Amino acid sequence: MQATPPPRFLRRTAAAAVLIAALAGCSAEPERSGGDGSAAADPTTAAAGELDGVEHFYGEYGDYVTVKTAVQNGETTIDELEHPFVMQQDHVDAAAGWDGENPVYEMTPPAGGHHLSAWQTCTGSVYPAPIVDGNAVHSMEHGAVWLTYDPELVDQAQIDALGLLIQGRDYSLMSPYPGQGVAVSLQSWGNRYQTDDPADATIEAYLDAYVLNERFNPEAMATCSGGVSTTVDDLQG
């Protein structure tokens, strides 16, 4: 039987552990601050920046908050941006003389831009049929992540598994997007991640990082409930 260390030894060991932890915390502090001594990045933002394969459409500005500040300060204009849609937030159906046509986007599925005045309900909502782009874009303006899948490239079991990632997760929604050409695509305002593997672990990581991410949320505190819940099939029926 191994002898029990004397109490004095235990106290010394515990004290040493505390000291080591304290020193480790001190040495790690500079890594959490910016190189110019600025405050540490928000953990959610840091996690978002660490995801490989995510496309960002903010160019040199990096995120919505930074590009908005640059536009407000006159450093650039919306038209001068590489992807102006990250700062295009008009409700097209509220404009005088609206012709009734839904907005058309430079990429499909879209990841921002002018949109319809009604958002798509995005309270962990799984839609069985395609939804109107202009409503989904409004949801992303509220801080939601929109997961789309190509029904030709996934089977029902994979769709069900993806749905489990969305159900119960507020500020998220999911719908089929025929012809998108990739199995799964995730869109948030100004960002996108696409994968041919419906079981890709980055899908859930993207949801964790980008849902209500304060750096990419044009309308903080906006709701995801109370929007439209119709699909394209409903409208055509």
PyMOL commands that set and color helices and strands:
alter all, ss='L'
color gray80, all
select helices_A, chain A and resi 7-32+43-49+59-61+64-72+78-80+84-87+92-94+133-141+156-166+201-210+214-216+232-236
alter helices_A, ss='H'
color red, helices_A
select strands_A, chain A and resi 55-56+123-126+145-149+172-176+184-188+191-195
alter strands_A, ss='S'
color yellow, strands_A
deselect
rebuild
show_as cartoon
